[in-house]
């Protein structure tokens, strides 16, 4: 929301309360969802990489004792 306001600072009247149209609000929510999805995907890839490192037999499986012994 602050990013949107910053990008619109030259068109926003600072003396009037901010009101957002449905179209603008949905655009803001879409951009937030996209950013969260990218962050979540990066976290997922990191976790998958760490799990592959625990798979010593390259079987696609991680022994539970190895999994639970991780910090």
C-alpha positions as semicolon CSV with decimal commas, in nm:
position;residue;x (nm);y (nm);z (nm)
1;X;0,000;0,000;0,000
2;X;0,281;0,239;0,083
3;X;0,450;0,155;-0,247
4;X;0,132;0,236;-0,438
5;X;0,094;0,564;-0,247
6;X;0,458;0,653;-0,313
7;X;0,423;0,585;-0,684
8;X;0,112;0,805;-0,693
9;X;0,250;1,083;-0,470
10;X;0,255;1,339;-0,750
11;X;-0,118;1,287;-0,821
12;X;-0,249;1,248;-0,464
13;X;-0,380;1,551;-0,276
14;X;-0,224;1,533;0,073
15;X;-0,511;1,734;0,223
16;X;-0,785;1,488;0,125
17;X;-0,835;1,146;0,289
18;X;-0,722;0,863;0,062
19;X;-1,000;0,663;-0,099
20;X;-0,932;0,366;-0,325
21;X;-1,161;0,250;-0,602
22;X;-1,239;-0,119;-0,630
23;X;-1,018;-0,139;-0,938
24;X;-0,721;0,016;-0,754
25;X;-0,778;-0,200;-0,445
26;X;-0,790;-0,517;-0,656
27;X;-0,472;-0,409;-0,837
28;X;-0,296;-0,360;-0,502
29;X;-0,412;-0,701;-0,379
30;X;-0,296;-0,870;-0,701
31;X;0,050;-0,717;-0,670
32;X;0,070;-0,824;-0,304
33;X;-0,034;-1,179;-0,395
34;X;0,222;-1,190;-0,674
35;X;0,499;-1,072;-0,443
36;X;0,399;-1,324;-0,176
37;X;0,391;-1,603;-0,435
38;X;0,743;-1,519;-0,549
39;X;0,867;-1,513;-0,189
40;X;0,692;-1,841;-0,110
41;X;0,832;-2,005;-0,424
42;X;1,187;-1,903;-0,327
43;X;1,137;-2,046;0,021
44;X;0,996;-2,368;-0,126
45;X;1,292;-2,408;-0,363
46;X;1,534;-2,356;-0,075
47;X;1,359;-2,621;0,136
48;X;1,353;-2,867;-0,156
49;X;1,725;-2,815;-0,209
50;X;1,797;-2,881;0,158
51;X;1,583;-3,195;0,153
52;X;1,763;-3,323;-0,159
53;X;2,089;-3,276;0,033
54;X;1,959;-3,511;0,305
55;X;1,875;-3,782;0,049
56;X;2,200;-3,981;0,051
57;X;2,065;-4,263;-0,169
58;X;1,911;-4,035;-0,436
59;X;1,583;-4,220;-0,389
60;X;1,369;-3,909;-0,343
61;X;1,316;-4,002;0,020
62;X;1,464;-3,865;0,341
63;X;1,495;-4,094;0,642
64;X;1,289;-3,963;0,933
65;X;1,582;-3,967;1,173
66;X;1,777;-3,737;0,939
67;X;1,475;-3,512;0,892
68;X;1,402;-3,478;1,264
69;X;1,769;-3,424;1,354
70;X;1,779;-3,103;1,147
71;X;1,773;-2,767;1,329
